[in-house]
Amino acid sequence: MADSVVTNLGELSLDSRSPEEILQAHAERGAELLNEIEQYVSAVIASQEDVRMPKKVNYRALRNDLKNELDSLSASLLKLQNSKLSQAQARNIASSTNLTYFEALWAVAKRSEALINFRKYFSWDTKKQNSSRGRKRVTNNSPRKDKNSTLVDIIASNGAEWIRISTATEKRILFDLARLGWANSDDDESDLDGEGNANSNSSSDDDDDEDQVALVRNARELTRAAKANPLKGRPPKVRIVLTRIESGKLKEIDAVLDKVRATGAIVQCSNDLSLQDNPPLPSVLQTLLPDQSHTLSETLNIDCTILLALISDISHRDCPVLDFYPHEVKMQIAEEKDKKLLPTSIYPLIGSHAMVCTQDAADQMNLIVDTLATDAEKTRANILLGQKDREKVPSDELTREWQDMSNHAIPQDFQLPLKVVQCDIDETIAKLPPVAKIIAAELTPLNTSIFFHGWAADLTTLSANRTRARQIDKIINEVGLSDGEAGPRIWICGESRSLIAKTGRPGREARK
């Protein structure tokens, strides 16, 4: 973005221009900001087809709220030009615009990574949140947030970091301190952040919060909501960015900052070195996209659902739809015509990674193969695991055979065969956090073997079994993890694929 956003977000000067000039300048700054955000949105949309970007990005809140702000500025400018707005009214509108907040939000966002959402409310009352999910729009005419929820401006690091932007000034906080400490007024405390309607907060019900300035209340609400909304068993890290406050300048302000830090939140002020520059968008664009491919383990643990997808005729060649095929298979053939599973979803993740699967996963695949598979699928199963008549075939020969049986190019340095490993469930559970026992009670032995082996060995498990992955995440988030403990690394990729079968089939192939 151009230099209209000051390099140091704390530098805001009084303006001696006419109201019309100020509104016009605001409109131009806003248009420039929106243009840069639209460039980011275009990159996000283009990236959504990349399997390495598993998290969908919700950019609409940021873009739409900024558009609403710019529409309001344009309407005010037009009224002023048509003499339907007084100079005093126009100056008041210009001074109360939320544009500075949006500029600050975007400047901080560009210094972050793996952005997945903007301007979303989270509740620390999880029962209420589960009953009414969805983002609450915040406009000039919208009601206040729910009393048990708080606004997160930027959700970064693939959801592991919550960022709140505050454009409150030192003067505003000192006034707040004076009112609480001297007058103890019950006046309306809205907008104590100095962020206008775009980022307002009402006080919480907790008695301890009533005697705190808005900044401290907000920090407590954020950390409370983070604990109620864990990601993989841990609360997101909370970061509060104060774009118009310097630390180490006033002892009263520093005392407030200490209280904010006491909540566990990370505090960044305008004199923080990391806030001193405003990077151009092209230099940071890739960092802003939620690419998680770097989190893949060197060796991948392959779930039975992916084993079947790898050998299925549906994945490798055009398959006619036969009358005796079940509806699920017919749907998969239709899906494959629209989007090829291997080249778009599975191969990009596997790449040159070594692969393993548990003996239980291999046995389940072979059971299904013996029951349903075509001759080609049986051959692929033997190539994939280096078994039966392919047991002693060299790796390069297996790779050549695999390629010859497929319409899709294999990844460079594709490694065959998979290594089949043993997994003693009891021994594996003993190596894992206590929550593993609770999870094991909810899974089949097959799924326990697959997911727990990857967990214990710190391997990424590739799976198409969304139901089980969500079930595991849900239990971990409910029970939690202690310091030093980690949950399983599960990557849900693509859809499942069934085996074709030459004749009718007895039932579903793999237990879900």
C-alpha positions in Angstrom: 0.0 0.0 0.0 1.2 3.5 -0.7 2.5 5.9 2.0 -1.0 7.2 2.9 -0.8 4.9 6.0 1.9 6.4 8.1 4.9 4.2 8.8 4.5 4.6 12.5 0.9 4.0 13.3 1.1 6.2 16.4 1.8 9.4 14.4 -1.6 11.1 13.9 -1.6 14.9 13.6 -4.2 17.6 13.8 -5.7 18.6 10.4 -6.1 22.2 9.3 -7.8 21.4 6.0 -11.4 22.1 5.1 -14.0 19.4 5.9 -14.4 18.7 2.2 -10.7 18.3 1.7 -10.5 15.9 4.7 -13.4 13.8 3.5 -12.0 13.6 0.0 -8.6 12.6 1.4 -10.3 9.9 3.5 -12.2 8.6 0.5 -8.9 8.4 -1.5 -7.1 6.6 1.3 -10.0 4.2 1.7 -10.1 3.4 -2.0 -6.3 2.7 -1.9 -6.8 0.5 1.1 -9.7 -1.4 -0.5 -7.7 -1.9 -3.7 -4.9 -3.6 -1.7 -7.3 -5.7 0.2 -8.9 -6.8 -3.1 -5.5 -7.9 -4.3 -5.2 -10.0 -1.2 -8.7 -11.4 -1.8 -7.8 -12.4 -5.4 -4.8 -14.2 -4.1 -6.9 -16.0 -1.5 -9.5 -17.1 -4.1 -6.7 -18.4 -6.4 -5.1 -20.3 -3.5 -8.3 -22.1 -2.4 -7.9 -24.7 -5.2 -4.5 -25.6 -3.8 -4.7 -28.7 -1.5 -1.9 -27.3 0.6 -4.3 -24.5 1.7 -6.7 -26.7 3.7 -8.3 -23.8 5.7 -10.8 -21.6 4.0 -10.2 -17.9 4.5 -13.2 -15.7 5.5 -12.2 -12.3 4.1 -15.8 -11.1 3.6 -16.1 -9.4 7.0 -13.1 -7.2 6.4 -13.9 -6.3 2.9 -17.6 -5.7 3.4 -17.2 -3.6 6.5 -14.6 -1.5 4.8 -16.9 -1.0 1.8 -19.7 0.1 4.2 -17.3 2.6 5.8 -16.3 4.0 2.4 -19.9 4.2 1.2 -20.7 6.3 4.3 -17.8 8.6 3.6 -18.8 9.0 0.0 -22.4 9.8 0.9 -21.2 12.4 3.5 -18.9 14.0 0.9 -21.8 14.2 -1.6 -24.1 15.7 0.9 -21.5 18.3 1.8 -21.0 19.2 -1.9 -24.7 19.5 -2.3 -25.0 21.8 0.8 -27.1 19.2 2.6 -24.5 18.9 5.3 -23.0 21.7 7.4 -19.3 22.3 7.8 -19.5 21.4 11.5 -21.3 18.2 10.7 -18.9 17.2 8.0 -15.9 17.9 10.2 -17.4 15.7 13.0 -18.0 12.9 10.5 -14.4 13.2 9.2 -13.0 13.1 12.7 -15.1 10.1 13.8 -14.4 7.8 10.8 -13.3 4.3 11.4 -10.9 4.4 8.5 -7.9 4.8 10.8 -9.0 1.6 12.5 -9.2 -0.3 9.2 -5.8 1.0 8.1 -4.3 -0.1 11.4 -6.0 -3.5 11.2 -4.6 -4.1 7.7 -1.1 -2.9 8.5 -1.0 -5.3 11.5 -2.4 -8.1 9.3 0.4 -7.7 6.8 2.9 -8.3 9.6 1.2 -11.5 10.6 1.0 -14.9 8.8 -1.5 -17.5 7.7 -4.6 -15.3 8.0 -7.9 -17.2 8.1 -10.5 -14.8 9.4 -11.3 -11.2 10.3 -13.6 -9.4 12.7 -15.2 -12.4 14.3 -16.9 -12.6 17.7 -16.1 -15.4 20.0 -18.0 -16.3 23.2 -16.7 -17.6 26.5 -20.2 -19.1 27.0 -19.7 -22.1 24.7 -23.2 -23.4 25.2 -24.7 -20.1 23.9 -22.1 -20.0 21.1 -22.9 -23.5 19.8 -26.6 -22.6 19.7 -26.1 -19.5 17.6 -23.0 -19.8 15.5 -22.1 -17.2 12.9 -20.5 -13.8 12.7 -22.3 -10.8 14.1 -22.2 -7.9 11.7 -21.1 -4.7 13.3 -22.4 -1.6 11.6 -23.3 1.9 12.7 -26.8 0.8 13.4 -26.1 -2.7 14.8 -26.7 -3.6 18.4 -23.9 -4.2 20.9 -22.2 -7.5 21.0 -23.5 -10.2 23.2 -22.4 -9.7 26.8 -20.5 -13.0 26.8 -18.6 -12.5 23.6 -15.6 -10.5 22.3 -14.3 -9.3 19.0 -11.2 -10.7 17.4 -10.0 -8.5 14.6 -7.5 -10.9 13.0 -7.3 -14.7 13.3 -3.8 -15.6 12.2 -1.3 -18.5 12.3 -4.0 -20.9 11.0 -6.2 -20.1 14.0 -3.5 -20.3 16.7 -3.3 -16.5 17.2 -6.0 -14.0 17.9 -5.2 -10.3 17.3 -7.1 -7.3 18.6 -6.4 -3.8 17.3 -6.9 -0.8 19.6 -6.7 2.7 18.3 -7.2 4.1 21.9 -5.0 7.1 22.8 -3.1 7.7 26.0 -5.4 10.6 26.6 -8.4 8.4 26.4 -7.0 5.9 28.8 -5.9 8.6 31.3 -9.5 10.0 31.1 -10.8 6.5 31.7 -8.6 6.1 34.7 -9.6 9.4 36.1 -13.3 8.7 35.8 -13.0 5.3 37.4 -10.6 6.4 40.1 -12.0 9.8 41.0 -15.6 10.2 39.8 -16.6 6.5 39.5 -19.2 7.6 37.0 -21.8 5.3 35.6 -21.7 7.1 32.2 -21.8 5.0 29.1 -18.3 3.5 28.6 -18.7 2.7 24.9 -16.0 3.6 22.5 -13.3 3.8 25.3 -11.1 2.1 22.8 -11.3 5.1 20.5 -12.3 2.7 17.8 -15.7 3.9 17.0 -18.6 1.6 16.2 -16.3 -0.7 14.2 -14.7 -2.1 17.3 -16.7 -1.3 20.4 -17.0 -3.4 23.5 -19.4 -3.4 26.4 -18.2 -4.4 29.8 -18.5 -7.9 31.0 -20.7 -9.1 33.9 -17.7 -10.0 36.1 -17.5 -7.7 39.1 -13.8 -7.7 38.9 -13.9 -6.2 35.5 -16.2 -3.3 36.4 -13.4 -1.3 38.0 -11.0 -1.8 35.1 -10.4 0.4 32.1 -11.8 -0.9 28.8 -8.4 -2.1 27.6 -8.0 -4.4 30.6 -11.6 -5.6 30.3 -11.1 -6.4 26.6 -7.9 -8.3 27.4 -9.7 -10.4 30.0 -12.6 -11.1 27.7 -10.2 -12.2 24.9 -8.3 -14.6 27.1 -11.5 -15.9 28.6 -12.9 -16.5 25.1 -9.6 -18.1 23.9 -9.8 -20.6 26.7 -13.4 -21.5 25.8 -12.4 -21.9 22.1 -9.3 -24.1 22.0 -7.5 -25.2 18.9 -6.1 -28.7 19.1 -6.5 -28.7 22.8 -4.8 -25.3 23.4 -6.3 -21.8 23.6 -5.2 -19.4 20.8 -2.5 -17.0 21.7 -3.9 -13.5 22.3 -2.0 -10.4 20.9 -3.2 -6.9 21.5 -1.8 -4.2 19.3 -2.0 -0.6 20.6 -1.4 1.6 17.5 -1.5 5.0 19.3 0.1 4.2 22.6 3.8 4.2 23.5 5.2 2.0 26.3 7.7 3.4 28.8 6.4 7.0 28.5 3.9 7.4 31.3 3.8 5.3 34.4 0.0 5.3 34.6 -0.2 3.9 31.0 2.6 1.3 31.8 0.6 0.2 34.9 -2.4 -0.5 32.6 -0.2 -2.3 30.1 1.1 -4.5 33.0 -2.5 -5.4 33.9 -3.2 -6.4 30.2 0.0 -8.5 30.2 -1.1 -10.2 33.4 -4.1 -11.7 31.5 -1.6 -13.7 29.4 -2.0 -11.5 26.4 1.0 -10.3 24.3 1.1 -6.4 24.1 2.5 -4.5 21.2 2.7 -0.7 21.3 3.4 1.9 18.6 7.0 2.1 19.5 7.5 -1.7 19.1 10.2 -2.2 16.5 8.0 -4.8 14.7 5.4 -2.1 14.0 7.8 0.5 12.5 7.5 -0.5 8.9 4.6 -1.0 6.5 5.7 -3.8 4.1 4.4 -3.7 0.5 1.8 -6.3 -0.1 3.7 -8.3 -2.8 6.6 -8.9 -0.4 4.3 -10.6 2.2 1.4 -11.9 0.2 2.5 -15.6 0.3 3.0 -15.4 4.0 -0.5 -14.2 4.5 -2.0 -17.3 2.9 -2.6 -20.3 5.1 -0.2 -22.7 3.5 0.4 -25.6 5.9 2.4 -27.9 3.7 5.5 -27.1 5.7 3.9 -28.8 8.7 3.8 -32.2 6.9 6.1 -34.7 8.5 9.0 -36.1 6.4 7.3 -39.5 6.5 3.5 -39.7 6.0 1.2 -42.1 7.7 -1.5 -43.3 5.2 -5.0 -44.0 6.3 -7.0 -46.9 4.8 -9.3 -44.3 3.1 -6.3 -42.9 1.2 -4.9 -46.4 0.4 -8.2 -47.2 -1.3 -8.2 -43.9 -3.1 -4.7 -44.6 -4.4 -5.6 -48.0 -5.9 -9.2 -47.3 -7.1 -9.8 -47.4 -10.9 -11.9 -44.3 -10.4 -8.8 -42.3 -9.4 -6.7 -43.5 -12.4 -8.8 -43.7 -15.5 -12.2 -42.9 -17.0 -14.8 -45.3 -15.8 -18.1 -46.0 -17.4 -21.1 -46.0 -15.1 -22.7 -49.4 -14.9 -26.2 -50.1 -13.7 -25.2 -52.3 -10.7 -22.9 -49.7 -9.2 -24.2 -48.3 -6.0 -25.2 -44.6 -5.9 -22.0 -43.7 -4.0 -19.7 -45.1 -6.7 -21.8 -43.4 -9.4 -21.4 -40.1 -7.6 -17.6 -40.6 -7.2 -17.2 -41.3 -11.0 -19.1 -38.0 -11.7 -17.0 -36.1 -9.1 -13.8 -37.4 -10.7 -14.8 -36.1 -14.1 -15.1 -32.6 -12.6 -12.0 -32.8 -10.4 -9.3 -35.4 -10.6 -8.5 -36.6 -7.1 -4.9 -37.7 -7.4 -3.3 -34.7 -9.3 -5.3 -32.1 -7.3 -5.6 -33.5 -3.8 -3.4 -36.4 -3.0 -0.3 -36.3 -5.2 0.6 -32.7 -4.3 0.7 -33.7 -0.6 2.6 -37.0 -1.0 5.2 -35.6 -3.4 8.5 -37.2 -2.5 7.5 -38.1 1.1 8.2 -41.6 2.3 5.0 -43.4 3.3 4.0 -45.9 5.9 0.7 -47.5 6.9 -0.2 -49.7 9.8 -0.6 -53.5 9.4 -4.3 -53.0 10.4 -4.8 -50.5 7.6 -3.0 -52.8 5.1 -5.1 -55.8 6.2 -8.3 -53.8 5.9 -7.4 -52.7 2.4 -6.5 -56.2 1.3 -9.7 -57.6 2.7 -11.7 -55.1 0.6 -9.4 -55.8 -2.4 -10.0 -59.5 -2.1 -13.8 -58.9 -2.0 -14.4 -56.2 -4.5 -11.4 -55.2 -6.6 -10.9 -55.4 -10.3 -7.8 -57.0 -11.6 -6.2 -53.6 -12.1 -7.0 -52.6 -8.5 -5.5 -55.8 -7.2 -2.3 -55.1 -9.1 -2.1 -51.6 -7.8 -2.6 -52.8 -4.2 0.3 -55.2 -4.6 2.5 -52.5 -6.2 1.6 -50.0 -3.5 2.5 -52.3 -0.6 5.2 -54.3 -2.4 3.4 -57.5 -1.6 2.6 -60.9 -3.1 4.0 -61.0 -6.6 5.5 -57.5 -6.3 7.3 -58.2 -3.0 10.8 -58.3 -4.3 10.4 -55.9 -7.2 12.8 -52.9 -7.1 11.3 -49.5 -6.2 12.0 -47.9 -9.6 10.2 -50.9 -11.3 7.2 -50.5 -9.0 7.1 -46.8 -9.8 7.2 -47.4 -13.6 4.4 -50.0 -13.3 2.3 -47.6 -11.3 2.7 -44.9 -13.9 1.9 -47.2 -16.7 -1.5 -48.1 -15.1 -2.6 -44.4 -14.6 -3.7 -41.5 -16.7 -2.1 -39.1 -14.2 1.6 -38.2 -13.9 3.1 -39.3 -10.6 5.0 -36.8 -8.5 8.7 -36.5 -9.0 10.6 -38.9 -6.7 7.4 -40.7 -5.9 8.4 -43.4 -3.4 7.1 -47.0 -3.6 6.4 -49.3 -1.9 4.8 -48.1 1.4 6.3 -49.5 4.5 3.9 -51.6 6.6 4.4 -51.1 10.3 3.1 -52.9 13.4 1.1 -51.0 16.0 0.4 -52.4 19.4 -2.5 -50.3 20.6 -1.9 -50.7 24.3 1.8 -49.8 24.0 1.0 -46.9 21.7 -1.6 -45.5 24.1 0.9 -45.6 26.9 3.1 -43.2 25.0 0.3 -40.7 24.4 -1.4 -38.0 26.6 -4.1 -39.2 29.0 -6.8 -38.0 26.6 -5.9 -40.8 24.2 -7.6 -43.3 26.4 -10.9 -41.3 26.1 -10.5 -41.1 22.3 -9.7 -44.8 22.0 -13.0 -45.7 23.7 -14.8 -43.8 20.9 -12.9 -45.3 17.9 -12.9 -48.7 16.2 -9.7 -50.7 16.7 -8.8 -50.0 13.0 -9.1 -46.2 13.4 -7.3 -46.3 16.7 -4.4 -48.2 15.1 -4.1 -45.7 12.2 -4.5 -42.4 14.0 -2.6 -43.4 17.2 0.4 -44.7 15.3 0.7 -41.4 13.5 0.2 -39.5 16.8 2.8 -41.5 18.7 5.4 -41.4 15.9 4.7 -37.7 15.3 3.8 -38.4 11.7 1.2 -36.6 9.7 -1.7 -38.9 8.9 -3.3 -38.4 5.5 -7.0 -39.4 5.6 -10.3 -38.8 4.0 -12.1 -39.7 7.2 -13.4 -36.3 8.2 -15.9 -37.7 10.7 -13.2 -39.4 12.8 -10.8 -36.5 12.5 -13.4 -34.1 13.8 -14.4 -36.5 16.6 -10.7 -36.7 17.7 -10.4 -32.9 17.6 -13.7 -32.4 19.5 -12.6 -34.7 22.4 -9.1 -33.1 22.6 -10.7 -29.6 22.8 -13.1 -30.7 25.4 -10.5 -32.5 27.6 -7.5 -30.3 26.8 -3.8 -31.0 26.7 -1.1 -30.2 29.3 2.0 -28.2 28.6 4.4 -30.3 26.6 1.7 -32.5 25.2 0.7 -32.4 21.5 -2.3 -33.7 19.6 -2.2 -35.9 16.5 -1.2 -34.4 13.1 -4.1 -35.2 10.8 -4.5 -33.8 7.3 -7.8 -34.4 5.6 -7.2 -34.4 1.9 -9.7 -35.0 -0.9 -12.6 -37.3 -0.9 -12.8 -41.1 -0.4 -12.8 -43.4 -3.4 -14.4 -46.8 -3.6 -13.2 -49.8 -5.5 -15.1 -50.4 -8.8 -16.0 -54.1 -8.4 -16.9 -56.3 -11.4 -20.2 -57.3 -9.8 -22.6 -56.1 -7.1 -21.1 -55.5 -3.7 -22.2 -56.7 -0.3 -22.0 -53.4 1.5 -19.8 -50.5 2.6 -16.0 -51.1 2.2 -14.2 -49.5 5.1 -15.6 -48.9 8.5 -15.9 -45.2 9.2 
